[in-house]
Amino acid sequence: MKRTALYEKHRALGAKLVPFGGFEMPVQYAGVKQEHMTVRNHLGVFDVSHMGEFYVRGPQAAALLQHVCSNNIEAMPVGKAQYNYFPNGKGGVVDDLIVYRLEEDTYFLVVNASNIAKDWDWLQQQNTKFNAELEDCSATTSLLAIQGPKALEAMQTLTAIDLSAMPFYAHQTTTFAGVPNVLVATTGYTGAGGIEIYFDNNDADTIWEAVLEAGAAHHIAPIGLAARDTLRLEMGYCLYGNEIDDTTSPIAAGLGWVTKVPQLGIDKALLEQKKKEGTATKLVAFKLNDRGIPRTGYTIVDETGSPLGNVTSGTQSPILNQGIGLGYVARSHAKVGQQIGIRIREKNIAATVVKLPFI
């Protein structure tokens, strides 16, 4: 089991540590609901250094990424980031990721922890046609997500760049907390605003302590992966392994907006067809009409109690104090307002298909 550079910090803070993506990670500190509300109302800091990072460099970097990614890489200027997925050649998804364009011919990819080896192998396989320079820096890179409505204000004391002037999905490499060469990005997985910062493992302790000190007046707290999951679910963000995987259609998952057909290098004809004709099933968001908590794997049923699909993610929303979830259903039952049911402990609990985000 791997550990991030901040493992001892988490232990000292009394975090509950669990296996996740091959790492021993903090799942919670003070409690999921408290941590969730801290991020929604103030700010929190997540150690998400288990994520994978790759550099793609050279004259063929853009060509390689345009081939393997779903979005239009060439339309992304230096200083911006872009959400993407890797089509797998069979109509499914290798992984979803963020691509940062650092320089004209230098890109920085952030992938899911559980898929680092798979993604690296996939990139290398595809690169035989392009010969771009690839570097896996996952083992030496730390990542903190500092999220919440007070995040930019609190972190401004640690850097000379104007955080409030940075647009969404932008980035700059700068000095942060006295540490040079920190990539500061206005990306995140919570919908609460804030930044994500990438830096060398050797600087992890220094930056962690500086972030907690700078955020103290704004009620900062360390946040675990459990609250990260409830936060992303309130926004309806896909999680690899739940909503998307090698067998799920990205179009059915609602990722048509990052599927730029004219630029696709893999699955172009298939994804174009799916975008035009639609898919048999569709990922929907739902709220329970009655008390209950939907969980991953629970059966979704129609008005007669017949199975429609399965819940891919579900929780009790701390903001709404209501059961919410995502799941795949037949397209006939995917319209907003549609009444469905979630089978919980042998009972079908009424639910309504709703538009995202939940809050």
C-alpha positions as CSV (number, residue, x, y, z in Angstrom):
1,M,0.0,0.0,0.0
2,K,1.5,3.4,-1.0
3,R,1.4,6.5,1.1
4,T,1.4,10.2,0.1
5,A,4.1,12.5,1.4
6,L,1.6,13.9,3.9
7,Y,0.7,10.5,5.5
8,E,2.2,11.3,8.9
9,K,0.4,14.7,8.9
10,H,-2.9,12.8,8.5
11,R,-2.1,10.3,11.3
12,A,-1.2,13.2,13.6
13,L,-4.6,14.8,12.9
14,G,-6.4,11.6,13.8
15,A,-7.6,10.8,10.3
16,K,-9.3,7.6,9.6
17,L,-7.1,6.0,6.9
18,V,-8.4,3.5,4.4
19,P,-7.1,1.8,1.2
20,F,-8.0,3.8,-1.9
21,G,-6.5,3.6,-5.4
22,G,-3.6,1.7,-4.1
23,F,-2.9,4.3,-1.4
24,E,-3.6,4.5,2.3
25,M,-5.7,7.7,2.3
26,P,-7.6,9.8,4.8
27,V,-11.3,9.1,4.4
28,Q,-12.4,11.5,7.2
29,Y,-11.2,13.5,10.1
30,A,-14.0,15.2,12.1
31,G,-16.9,13.5,10.2
32,V,-18.3,13.5,6.7
33,K,-21.2,15.9,7.2
34,Q,-19.1,18.4,9.1
35,E,-16.3,18.3,6.6
36,H,-18.8,18.6,3.7
37,M,-20.4,21.7,5.2
38,T,-16.9,23.3,5.9
39,V,-16.1,23.2,2.2
40,R,-19.5,24.5,1.1
41,N,-19.5,27.3,3.6
42,H,-15.8,28.1,4.2
43,L,-12.9,26.1,2.8
44,G,-11.1,22.8,3.2
45,V,-7.9,21.2,2.1
46,F,-7.8,17.7,0.5
47,D,-4.6,15.7,0.1
48,V,-5.2,14.1,-3.3
49,S,-1.6,13.3,-4.0
50,H,-2.6,9.7,-5.0
51,M,-3.7,11.1,-8.4
52,G,-1.4,10.4,-11.3
53,E,0.5,13.0,-13.3
54,F,2.1,12.7,-16.7
55,Y,4.0,15.2,-18.8
56,V,3.6,15.1,-22.6
57,R,6.2,17.2,-24.4
58,G,7.6,18.0,-27.9
59,P,6.5,18.9,-31.4
60,Q,4.1,15.9,-31.5
61,A,2.6,16.4,-28.1
62,A,-0.5,18.1,-29.3
63,A,-1.0,15.6,-32.1
64,L,-0.8,12.7,-29.7
65,L,-3.2,14.2,-27.2
66,Q,-5.6,15.2,-30.0
67,H,-5.6,11.6,-31.1
68,V,-6.2,10.0,-27.6
69,C,-8.4,12.6,-26.0
70,S,-12.1,13.3,-26.5
71,N,-12.0,17.1,-26.4
72,N,-10.4,19.6,-28.8
73,I,-6.9,19.8,-27.5
74,E,-5.7,22.2,-30.2
75,A,-8.3,24.8,-29.2
76,M,-6.8,25.0,-25.6
77,P,-4.4,28.0,-25.2
78,V,-1.4,28.0,-22.9
79,G,-2.5,28.8,-19.4
80,K,-5.8,26.9,-19.6
81,A,-7.0,23.4,-18.6
82,Q,-9.5,21.1,-20.2
83,Y,-11.6,18.2,-19.0
84,N,-11.2,15.1,-21.2
85,Y,-11.6,11.4,-21.4
86,F,-9.7,8.7,-23.3
87,P,-12.0,6.7,-25.7
88,N,-10.9,3.1,-25.5
89,G,-11.6,2.0,-29.1
90,K,-14.6,-0.1,-28.1
91,G,-17.1,2.6,-27.2
92,G,-16.0,2.8,-23.5
93,V,-13.7,5.0,-21.5
94,V,-10.1,4.2,-20.5
95,D,-10.2,7.1,-17.9
96,D,-11.3,10.7,-17.5
97,L,-8.6,13.3,-16.9
98,I,-7.7,17.0,-16.9
99,V,-5.2,18.3,-19.4
100,Y,-3.2,21.5,-18.6
101,R,-1.3,23.3,-21.4
102,L,1.8,24.6,-19.7
103,E,3.7,25.8,-22.8
104,E,3.3,25.6,-26.5
105,D,4.6,22.0,-26.7
106,T,4.2,21.0,-23.0
107,Y,1.1,19.4,-21.5
108,F,0.4,18.1,-18.0
109,L,-2.1,15.3,-17.5
110,V,-3.8,14.4,-14.3
111,V,-5.4,11.0,-14.1
112,N,-7.2,8.8,-11.6
113,A,-5.0,7.0,-9.0
114,S,-6.5,3.5,-9.8
115,N,-5.8,4.0,-13.5
116,I,-2.2,5.3,-13.5
117,A,-0.6,2.1,-14.8
118,K,-3.4,1.5,-17.3
119,D,-3.3,5.1,-18.6
120,W,0.4,5.1,-18.9
121,D,0.3,1.9,-20.9
122,W,-2.4,3.3,-23.1
123,L,-0.5,6.5,-23.8
124,Q,2.6,4.6,-24.7
125,Q,0.7,2.3,-27.1
126,Q,-0.8,5.3,-28.9
127,N,2.4,7.2,-28.9
128,T,4.1,4.8,-31.2
129,K,2.6,6.7,-34.1
130,F,3.7,10.1,-32.8
131,N,6.9,9.8,-30.7
132,A,6.1,12.5,-28.2
133,E,8.2,12.7,-25.0
134,L,6.3,11.1,-22.1
135,E,7.2,11.4,-18.4
136,D,5.3,9.8,-15.5
137,C,5.9,12.0,-12.5
138,S,3.1,10.6,-10.3
139,A,5.5,9.2,-7.7
140,T,7.2,12.6,-7.1
141,T,4.2,14.9,-7.4
142,S,1.9,16.1,-4.5
143,L,-1.5,17.6,-5.1
144,L,-3.6,19.6,-2.7
145,A,-7.2,20.7,-3.5
146,I,-8.1,23.8,-1.5
147,Q,-11.8,24.2,-2.1
148,G,-14.6,26.4,-0.9
149,P,-16.0,30.0,-1.2
150,K,-13.2,31.4,1.0
151,A,-10.3,29.5,-0.7
152,L,-9.1,32.2,-3.0
153,E,-9.2,34.9,-0.3
154,A,-7.4,32.8,2.2
155,M,-4.7,31.5,-0.1
156,Q,-4.0,35.0,-1.6
157,T,-1.5,35.6,1.2
158,L,0.7,32.8,0.0
159,T,1.3,33.9,-3.6
160,A,1.9,37.1,-5.6
161,I,-0.4,36.2,-8.5
162,D,-4.0,37.5,-8.3
163,L,-6.0,34.4,-7.7
164,S,-9.3,36.3,-8.0
165,A,-8.4,37.4,-11.5
166,M,-7.8,33.8,-12.8
167,P,-10.7,32.4,-14.8
168,F,-12.1,29.0,-14.2
169,Y,-9.9,26.2,-15.5
170,A,-6.8,28.4,-15.7
171,H,-3.4,27.9,-14.2
172,Q,-0.1,29.6,-13.5
173,T,3.3,28.2,-12.3
174,T,4.5,30.5,-9.6
175,T,6.0,30.7,-6.1
176,F,3.5,29.5,-3.4
177,A,4.2,29.6,0.3
178,G,7.8,30.5,-0.5
179,V,8.1,27.4,-2.7
180,P,9.0,28.0,-6.4
181,N,7.6,26.1,-9.4
182,V,4.1,25.4,-7.9
183,L,1.4,24.9,-10.5
184,V,-1.7,26.8,-9.2
185,A,-4.9,25.9,-11.0
186,T,-8.5,27.1,-10.7
187,T,-9.8,23.5,-11.1
188,G,-11.6,21.3,-8.6
189,Y,-14.0,18.5,-8.0
190,T,-16.4,20.0,-5.5
191,G,-18.3,22.8,-7.3
192,A,-17.4,25.1,-4.3
193,G,-14.7,27.1,-6.1
194,G,-11.0,27.2,-5.1
195,I,-7.7,26.0,-6.4
196,E,-5.6,22.9,-6.9
197,I,-1.9,23.1,-6.4
198,Y,0.8,20.7,-7.7
199,F,4.3,20.6,-6.3
200,D,7.3,18.3,-5.5
201,N,6.8,15.8,-2.7
202,N,9.8,17.3,-0.8
203,D,7.8,20.5,-0.3
204,A,4.7,18.8,0.9
205,D,5.1,19.5,4.7
206,T,6.0,23.2,4.1
207,I,3.0,23.8,1.9
208,W,0.6,21.8,4.0
209,E,1.4,23.8,7.1
210,A,1.3,27.1,5.3
211,V,-2.1,26.4,3.8
212,L,-3.6,25.5,7.2
213,E,-2.1,28.6,8.8
214,A,-3.3,30.9,6.0
215,G,-6.8,29.4,6.1
216,A,-7.1,29.4,9.9
217,A,-8.9,32.8,10.1
218,H,-11.4,31.4,7.5
219,H,-12.2,28.2,9.4
220,I,-10.1,25.9,7.2
221,A,-10.1,22.2,8.0
222,P,-8.5,19.0,6.4
223,I,-11.1,17.1,4.5
224,G,-11.2,13.4,3.7
225,L,-12.2,11.5,0.6
226,A,-15.7,10.7,1.9
227,A,-16.7,14.3,1.9
228,R,-15.0,14.7,-1.5
229,D,-17.4,12.1,-2.8
230,T,-20.5,13.7,-1.3
231,L,-19.4,17.1,-2.6
232,R,-18.8,15.9,-6.2
233,L,-22.1,13.9,-6.1
234,E,-24.1,17.1,-5.2
235,M,-22.7,18.5,-8.4
236,G,-23.3,15.4,-10.4
237,Y,-19.7,14.9,-11.4
238,C,-18.8,11.5,-12.8
239,L,-16.5,9.2,-10.9
240,Y,-14.5,6.6,-12.8
241,G,-15.4,3.1,-11.7
242,N,-18.9,4.3,-10.8
243,E,-20.5,6.3,-13.6
244,I,-17.9,5.6,-16.3
245,D,-15.5,2.7,-17.1
246,D,-14.3,0.6,-20.0
247,T,-17.8,-0.7,-20.7
248,T,-19.9,2.5,-20.4
249,S,-20.7,4.8,-23.2
250,P,-19.4,8.4,-22.6
251,I,-22.5,9.6,-24.5
252,A,-24.8,7.8,-22.2
253,A,-22.9,9.2,-19.2
254,G,-23.6,12.8,-20.4
255,L,-20.1,13.5,-21.7
256,G,-21.1,14.5,-25.1
257,W,-20.1,18.0,-24.3
258,V,-16.4,17.0,-24.2
259,T,-16.8,14.7,-27.2
260,K,-15.6,16.8,-30.1
261,V,-16.3,14.5,-33.0
262,P,-14.4,16.3,-35.8
263,Q,-11.2,16.0,-33.8
264,L,-11.6,12.5,-32.5
265,G,-8.8,10.0,-33.3
266,I,-10.3,7.0,-31.5
267,D,-14.0,5.8,-31.8
268,K,-14.9,8.7,-34.1
269,A,-17.6,6.9,-36.1
270,L,-19.1,5.1,-33.1
271,L,-19.2,8.2,-30.9
272,E,-20.6,10.3,-33.8
273,Q,-23.4,7.8,-34.2
274,K,-24.2,7.7,-30.5
275,K,-24.3,11.5,-30.4
276,K,-26.7,11.6,-33.3
277,E,-29.0,8.7,-32.5
278,G,-28.7,8.6,-28.7
279,T,-28.1,5.6,-26.5
280,A,-30.4,2.9,-25.1
281,T,-29.6,3.9,-21.5
282,K,-28.8,7.2,-20.0
283,L,-27.2,8.4,-16.8
284,V,-29.8,10.4,-14.7
285,A,-29.8,12.2,-11.4
286,F,-32.6,11.6,-9.0
287,K,-33.9,12.7,-5.6
288,L,-35.8,10.4,-3.2
289,N,-39.3,11.5,-2.5
290,D,-39.3,9.7,0.9
291,R,-36.7,8.9,3.5
292,G,-33.9,6.6,2.5
293,I,-30.3,6.6,1.3
294,P,-29.6,5.2,-2.2
295,R,-26.3,3.2,-2.4
296,T,-24.2,2.1,-5.3
297,G,-25.6,-1.1,-6.9
298,Y,-29.2,-0.6,-5.7
299,T,-31.8,-1.4,-8.3
300,I,-33.7,1.4,-10.1
301,V,-37.3,0.4,-11.0
302,D,-40.2,1.7,-13.0
303,E,-43.8,2.4,-12.0
304,T,-44.6,-1.3,-12.0
305,G,-41.5,-2.3,-10.0
306,S,-39.7,-3.8,-13.0
307,P,-35.9,-3.1,-13.1
308,L,-34.7,-0.2,-15.1
309,G,-31.1,-0.1,-14.2
310,N,-28.8,0.5,-11.2
311,V,-27.6,3.3,-8.9
312,T,-24.0,4.1,-9.7
313,S,-23.5,6.6,-6.8
314,G,-25.8,7.7,-4.0
315,T,-25.7,9.4,-0.6
316,Q,-27.6,11.6,1.8
317,S,-27.0,15.1,0.6
318,P,-25.8,17.2,3.6
319,I,-27.1,20.4,2.0
320,L,-30.5,19.0,1.0
321,N,-30.9,16.5,3.8
322,Q,-32.3,14.2,1.2
323,G,-31.3,11.0,-0.6
324,I,-29.7,11.8,-4.0
325,G,-28.0,9.6,-6.6
326,L,-27.0,8.9,-10.1
327,G,-27.8,5.8,-12.2
328,Y,-28.4,4.4,-15.6
329,V,-32.0,3.9,-16.8
330,A,-33.7,3.1,-20.0
331,R,-33.9,6.3,-22.2
332,S,-37.7,6.1,-22.0
333,H,-37.5,6.9,-18.2
334,A,-34.7,9.5,-18.4
335,K,-36.7,12.7,-18.7
336,V,-36.6,15.3,-15.9
337,G,-39.7,14.9,-13.8
338,Q,-40.0,11.1,-14.5
339,Q,-41.1,9.1,-11.5
340,I,-38.9,6.1,-10.7
341,G,-38.2,3.9,-7.7
342,I,-35.1,2.8,-5.8
343,R,-35.2,-0.6,-4.2
344,I,-33.9,-0.2,-0.7
345,R,-34.2,-3.1,1.7
346,E,-36.8,-4.9,-0.4
347,K,-39.0,-1.7,-0.6
348,N,-39.3,0.5,-3.6
349,I,-38.8,4.1,-2.5
350,A,-40.3,6.7,-4.8
351,A,-37.8,9.1,-6.5
352,T,-37.9,11.8,-9.2
353,V,-35.5,12.3,-12.1
354,V,-34.0,15.8,-11.7
355,K,-31.7,18.2,-13.5
356,L,-28.1,18.6,-12.4
357,P,-26.6,20.0,-10.3
358,F,-28.5,18.9,-7.2
359,I,-27.7,22.2,-5.4
